[in-house]
C-alpha cells in the first residue's frame, strides 16, 4: 500500500529554484533512502513532506500522505498531522532537545499536544517509549535533562519523541551522521526494528552511501534538486544507469595509490605520554579530580610515514594531537621531533613548531574572512626567523597555490569566493608553504562531500609522490584512513590499543575493540565500490 | 544546586570584602587627608585637627578600616559632617523613596518589555514587529528626563491627575506614596523597557532558529506553542542579565529624575554629599550601592540556575 507519494514536487525559495519535479513513493513498512551531496535538495524534500518549509518557500506539485495532499492542507491540520501521522528525527542530537526540559516532558509532549492521553498516562507512555528505544526507566528516569545524556542516548530520546504516537511515516534526516560508528550501528538497528515492529514507512536522508546500501529497500539519488535515479537497492547497486550515480558510488569508495616509503629513520617520537585534565571539585574545598585523556601512549613516526589515528569521540585523539603540536604540556613522557622536544619550558618550542603544520576539519571556520588568500596562506611565515619578502614571498605563494591545484590569480581573492573543497585546498597550501617536515590532518576531509573528498585525497597522494611528505591523519572515517595511510594507530579511552600496517590491521584486527569498530562501520558491497 | 548557591554566596562575600577595601583606599588616597579635603584650602590648622579627631582619623588606617566595616555591619555608618546626623538615618530616609521607585520602575519596564518583545518576535518582519521596534528605537534614543517633563506637562499641569513633584512620605498612606512615584517610575521605566524589549526579541529570535524548536514543530506544536513552551524560557538568560544591570542603575542612576520630580532619593543624597565634600557620606553610600549591586547579581545567578538545569550541576 502506498503511504507517501510525491508527484512532480518543485520548491523555490524567494524565486530561486531548489527542487525540480521530484516524484517517488514510499510503501508502509518500506525503507527508502534519499541520497546525494550537499545542496542536492534532500533535506528540503523532507521539510516539504513535513509542511515545515522555510519562510519564502513555495512548493508546487503534490505530496500525498495517506490520502491527504499536504501542499493543500491548512497549517492547523498540518499541526495535527505532525507527530501523529508523520514523525521526524534530525541530524544533530546535541541540539535537537530543549536543554531546560526533562526528557520525560519532551517525549510526553508529543502525546499531550495531540490530546491523545491525560498527563499521567502520557508520562507512563513516554516511559514505555523510552524503554522501547533502549533507555530503561531505572537508569534513565523521566526527570533526566538532555545534558546528562550522551549523543547516542539523546538521539534515542529524539526517536522516542518522533514515534510516541506510532506515526505511519518516519523521516530521518542524517540520523547518524553526528554519531560514532559503534553508536551509529545501534541506532540504525533500532530504526530497522521499529520499522518492522510498527509497520512504519521510513524515509531516510543520508549522504553516507554505505549506510544507504545496508539499510534501504529502495534508493533515490538526487543532484542539484533533480531526482536522477531511483530503484530497488539491489537492482540499483548492480545496475546504475545515470553517470552521476556511478560517479557518486565510485567517489565514495575512492582509493588512492600512495608511493612506497623508502625512509626508516624515526622522526617524531612519542614516548609514554600521559595527559591529565583537571575536573571540577567534588566539594567546595576539596581537591579537584583529574581525568586522564591520554594514558601512557608511545609510538614513532618515520620520515615519509603516512600514519593514521582512528578512534571514537572522546578517545583522546584531539588531546594527543594538541600535545604533539606542542600546544599543551604533558604530565609525563616525552614528545620529540628530530630529538628536540616539542614543548620546552612553558611554551611550544619554536624551532620544532615551525617544522609542523596542521589542517583542520572545518573549511569554513578556519580562515579569517577579512584577509585575502595570499595573506591567509603566508601566515606560517611568522614562524620563520627570516620570512621571505617581496618576490620570494609571492613566488612561494604562487607555488603553494599551484601545488594544490589552484591558480596564482586566486591569491587576491577572499575566502568566501571559494567552495568547501577549494577552501580545504587553501588550507593544505597554507600548511605546505613553509615546507614543513610533518603535517597533521585533523579530520581534514570529514566535512567534505564524497566527490570533493575524493579530489582532496587524490591531491594528497599527488603531493606524496612529488615530495617526501610525512603526515599524521586523524579521522573517524575508517575507509578514508584505509586508503590514505600506510600505518595506523587505534585509540580507545586514552590508550593505543592496536597499531600496525594499515592493511594488516584492517584485514586482521587483533584487539577486540578494533574488531568491533570495523564490524560496526557500514561498507559498500565490494564490487560496487570498485566499479 | 546547594553547592551552586553556596559557591555563589562565597563569591558574593569575597566581592563585598574586595569592594570595601577598594572604596576605602580610593577615599584615602584623595590628596591630603579627608579632613583637610573636606574643609577646603583656607581652613585653619586647628579646625582641621579638630575635625580629624572628630572623624577618628588620628588612629592607624588599618584600624580605621576595621572600625568602618564593623560599624557598617552593626548599622552604624558614622556621622555626616554636613548634616550633623547619623548617616544611617540619612540613608534610611532616602532608601524608602529610592528602593520602591527602583522596584516600581523595574516592574513597569518588565511588564511592558516582555509582551512587546514576545509579540515582536512572533511577528518577525511584519507590521507589528516593525512598529514595536520603531517605538523601542525612540525609547532608547529619547532621554528619560524629557519623558519626565512631557508627562509633568500632560498629567500634572493639564490633566491634574498627579502632582508635579515631591514625596508625601509613606505615613500619609500607601497609595499616596505610590501615586507620587508613578510619573517618576514611568519616566525611568520607558527607556529601560525599550532596551529590555529589544533584548527579549533578539534573544527569542535566536532561540526560534534553534534545532529544538524544529523538533517541537515536528511533534505537532504550532509556531506559537513552540514559542511559548520552548523558546521563552531559554531566551530568559540574557534578559535576566539585563534586568540585573538595570536594577542597579535604577537605584542610584535616577538622580536626574529625582531632581525633576523633587524626590529625596539616594541619587540626590550622593550628589549633595559630593558637592559638600562630605566624604564619609559618599564612602558609605557608595558601599551601600555596591552591596545592592552584588546582592542583585547574586539573585540573578540564582535565577539563572532556576531557569537552566545545566547550571545546577556545574560549579
Interface residues (C-beta under 8 A of the other chain):
Chain A: X50 X52 X75 X76 X79 X80 X81 X82 X83 X84 X87 X88 X90 X92 X95 X96 X97 X98 X99 X100 X101 X109 X110 X113 X114 X145 X147 X148 X158 X161 X162 X280 X281 X283 X284
Chain B: X3 X6 X7 X10 X210 X211 X212 X214 X215 X216 X217 X218 X219 X220 X221 X222 X225 X229 X230 X233 X234 X307 X308 X309 X310 X313 X314 X315
